[in-house]
């Protein structure tokens, strides 16, 4: 599966990535913080909003895993979306990302 390698590299059980509620997601982020891969940061304009920010170890792992993740995403999306649908999805996600607090 797509995320097995990075999670295994972080010493975390893969089952943590199964669909889960807010509490389980928070616990996963806690574990990634303890592993030194993430840190929690907060939105400057709305302290209720928090982000999981990559630490250097998380960035290194991401770069190592990027080719694997990209290949998996290509397979998954090409099987389900046309080129036009994929472009529309990308554009929509870009708009969502750019509207997020603190977006770069």
ABEGO torsion letter per residue (X at the ends): XAAAAAAAAAGBBAAAABBBBAAAAAAAAAAAAAAGABBBBBBAABAABBBBBBBAAAAAAAAAAAAAAAAAAAAAAAAABBAAAAAAAAAAAAAAAAABBGBX
